[in-house]
Amino acid sequence: MRPELWRRVVAEGLGTGLLVTVVVGSGIAAAELSPGDTGLQLLENSFATALGLAVLILMLGPVSGAHFNPVVSVADWWLGRRNGGGLSLRDLSAYVAAQVVGAIAGAMLANVMFGQAAVSWSTTHRSAGHLWIGETVATAGLILLIFALVRSGRAAVAPAAVGAYIGAAYWFTSSTSFANPAVTVGRAFSDTFAGIAPGSVPGFVFFQVIGAVVGAGLVIVLYPELGDSAEEFAVPNLELRRE
């Protein structure tokens, strides 16, 4: 039996917000601790993000499935239609709204924690074809990973696997792997190392959606059997604990 929708929505908002706090906060700390060394700053930022994401999935996965990402929620709804599982449209709308609001709040929290204005619009422009390709690849890989784990019964390793993927994708993609529309919006609210200029957000989001479509298509090709919903993501033993 799934938790009530409001509990799942709170978990999604909280998780997405804390994820953005980790991304932006570790970016600010990295810039302050390693001034002038962009490579080291990226290493510090990616390491903190990978660990933080894994912890958040462990903490909130049993409540909402730990999507923390609108394209993951949309993919869950779309793929779930084949077997009557996945999110309903009502649930999807609530998840996405909570994720976006949480992401903005998370960026503001990180700003305030480091003594900056709650909102400082980013001036880091990220509008270029090679960056959009990077976002497409990063998002497609994330969707494929998540639903491959769910459909093959390996959701127990999701926290480590997803954290490791995002940490690695910081380095193997030109865009440093935002791979998340809500997080992208949130990062526009911080003019820091991890920020993205508001004018660059639509391009990133568009190609994240394209990447999600590619990733979902690969899931269907590679894992054609009907699988569980991503709401079972990271919570494979929940039913056993109730028995």
N, C-alpha and C positions, 0 to 999 in steps of 0.2 A: 504494500500500500504506500503510495507516494505521499510525502508531506503536503500540507495544504499549500495552495498556490502562493499565498502571501508570504509563507516562510521561504519558499523557493525564490521568490522575487527579492526578498531581503538578502538572501544568500548571494544571489547574482549581483545585486548592487554593491554589497559589501566586498565581495571577492574581486569584482572588476575595479572598484575604487582602490582597494589595497594593492592590487597589481600595478595600477598606475602610480600609486605612491611609491612603490618599490622602484619602478622604472625611472621616474622623475627624481625621486630623492637620491637614489644611488648615482644618477647622472650628475646632480648638483655636487654631491660629496666627492665624486671622482674628479670633477673639474677643479674643486678647491684643493684636493689633496695632491693631484698630479698636474699642476698647471703647465701648459705648453707641450704635453705629451699625449696626443690624441689616441695613439694606440693603447697606451696604458689605461687611459680613461675608458675606452671602449671595453677593454678586458674587465675592468672593475664593474662597469655597468652591466655587462652581459652575465658575469658570474653571479652578481646579486639577483638579477632578474630570473635566471635559471633556478636558483635555489628558492627564491621567494615564490615563484609560480608553483613549484612542486609542493611546497608547504601549504599554499592556499588550496590546491586541489585536494590534498589529504584532509584539510580542515573542513572544507565546505562541500566536497563531492558527495558525501552521504545525504546532503539536504537537497541540492538542486542539480547535481550532475556536474557542477563546476565548469559550465560553458565559458563564462566570462568574456564572451565574444559573439557579436551578432551573427557573423557568418557561420559559426558552429551551430548556433540555435536554428538558423534558417536551414542549414543542411540537415539537421536532425528532423525538422518538420518535413522537409521535402522527401528525404529518404524513408522516413517513417510512414509516409502515405501508402507505400507499397504493401505494408502488412498491418495497417491500422495502428501502428505505434507512433512513437515520436511525440513532439509537442503538438498541441492543438493550436489553431490560429490565435485563440485568446491567450494561451500561455506564451506563445511566441511574441506577441505584441507586448505583453508585460515584461518578459525577459529582456527584450531589446531596449525598452524604455529604461528599465532599471540599470542595465549595463552602461548606457550612455550617461545617465545622471550620475551613476557611481564613478565613472571615469573622470568626469569633470570635477567632482568633489575630491577625488583622490589626488588630482594634480594640484588643486588649491591647497589641500592639506600638506603636500610635500613642500610647496612654496612657503607656506607659513612656518613649517617646522625649521626651515633654513633661514628664517628671518627676512623673507622676501614678500613683496606684495602678493596677496592671495591670487590675483589675476595679473599676469604680465604676458601679453600676447607674444608668441614666439616670432622671431624674425629670421629663423633658419629656413630658407627656401629649399624645397626638395621636389622640384618639378623638372624631370628629365626622363627621357625614354628608358635609359638603362635602369633608373630607379624603379620605374613602373614595372619593368620586367622582373626586377628583384622582388617586388611585392607580390606579383603574380605567382612566382615560383615559391616564395615563402608560404603564402596562404594555401596554395594547392597541396604542398607537402604537409602542412599542419592538418588540413581536413583529411587527407589520406591516412595519416598516422592515427588520428583519433578514431576514425571509424574502422580502420583495419584492426585496431586493438579491440574495439567493442565487438566486431563481428567474428573475431577469431577467439573470443573468450579470454583475452589477456588484459582485461581492464585493470587488473591489480597492479600492473607495472606502469599504468598511465602517468602517475605523478612524476616518476623518474624519467620516463620516456619523453613526455611533453616538455618538461623542464630542460632536458638535454637537447631536444630539437631546437627550441627557441634560443638556448644559449649558443648552439652551433650556428644557427641561421643568422645571428648577429654578424658572423664572420664570413659565411659563404654567400651571402646575398649583398648586392650593392646598396640596398636600401636599409640595411641593418634590421630587417625583418620586423616591421610593425605587425603585419598579418592580422590586424584586428581593427575594424572601423571605430569601435567605441574608444579603444586606447588611442587611436589616431586623433580623434576629436579631443580627448582629454589632454594629450600632449601639446595641442595648440595653445593651451592656457598657461604655458610656462616657457618663458624666454630663457631657456637653459640648455645644457648639453643635449638633453633628450627631446627638445622641442621640435615642432614642425609649424611653419607659418600657416595661418588659416587659409591663405590662398592655395596652398599645396595640398590641403586636406581632400578636396573633391577628387583629384587625380588619384591619390593613394587609395581612397575608398573604392573608386570605380574599379581599379585593377585588383583590389582585394576581392571584390565580388566576382570578377572574372576568374581569379585563382580558385575561389571556392567552387565555382561551377566546374572547372577542370578537375579539382580534387574529388568532387562528388562523382563525376563521371568515371574517374579511375577507380573509385570504390566499387561502383556497379560492375565495371569490367573485371576487376581482380577478385572481388568478393560478391559474386552474384547471388549467393544464397541469402535468404532473408535473415537479418541479424537483429540484435536487440537495439533498443533506442539508446541514444547517447545519454539519456537520463540515467542509465545504468553505469555510466562512465565513472570509474574510480570507486564504485560501491558494490563490487561483486559478491560480498559476503553479508550484505544487509539482511537478506531474507533468512540466512542461516542463524543470525543472532536473534531473530524473533522466535525461532522454534524452541 
